[in-house]
Amino acid sequence: MANSQNVKITLHWLAQSRAQRILWLLEELNVDYVLKTYKRKGMLAPPELKEIHPLGKSPLLTVEVEGASAPLVFAESANIVEYLVDHYGNRLVPKRYPDGKDGQVGGETEEWARYRYYMHYAEGTLMPYLIVKILLNVVQKSVPFFIKPVSNFITGGIEKNFLEPNLTANFNFLESQLASSPNDGNYLCGSELTGADILMVFPLSSAKGRVGLTQQKYPLIWAYIERLEAMESYKRAIQKVIEVEGSYSPL
């Protein structure tokens, strides 16, 4: 456990953003923090976030230490998860090597290998398909009625020939990964919750009941999402947002 004396951690949370899983992580780690919320301007983040980081995206985490001239600023969800886990939550990282194989190339445990993979998979592979789906929905809703047949033809082709095959392939993959979880575990990386599971909850919760992710087709993924959403720390994080914003929706 890190020494948190004279340290102020602030999560800059934006509605309908990936910041929710960082809020969950802070609750899971039982770390003292300040929650600062922002509202979107249309689909975009407000300009105030650019005062913290030039790209103005969320989540952002600032760490202020007594005596420092300026706070440390952390962007990107996986980067923030790694930072917090390094200081406060080693239990959320699987053991890297079996006993007697420390430092051996190729000697890593399956749990750790999965963990490293899913730390990048959540944003690098799965989330982009959901973003494309969101953008297509915006296009379908915003075009004038007299060109809707054309826009629907184009967006429908993208969904049929690009989105649906890729989402199906990913959901099939995740279903098989849960079926083969190490030690018959209930999580993607084994029998214990990891930082990678916390990253994965946002895209999967957003996809749940949409884009072909149904309980009938993917019972293991569905149960996995409900297992994560039933955790007390997750529910506390949702309640924090409801208290401030009045409601919560992932996307």
Secondary structure as UniProt FT lines:
FT   TURN            5..6
FT   STRAND          7..14
FT   TURN            15..16
FT   HELIX           19..29
FT   STRAND          34..38
FT   TURN            42..43
FT   HELIX           47..51
FT   TURN            54..55
FT   STRAND          60..65
FT   TURN            66..67
FT   STRAND          72..75
FT   HELIX           77..88
FT   HELIX           90..92
FT   TURN            99..100
FT   TURN            102..103
FT   TURN            105..106
FT   HELIX           110..121
FT   HELIX           122..126
FT   HELIX           127..142
FT   HELIX           145..147
FT   HELIX           148..158
FT   HELIX           159..163
FT   HELIX           164..179
FT   HELIX           182..184
FT   TURN            188..189
FT   HELIX           195..207
FT   TURN            211..212
FT   TURN            215..217
FT   HELIX           219..229
FT   HELIX           232..245
//
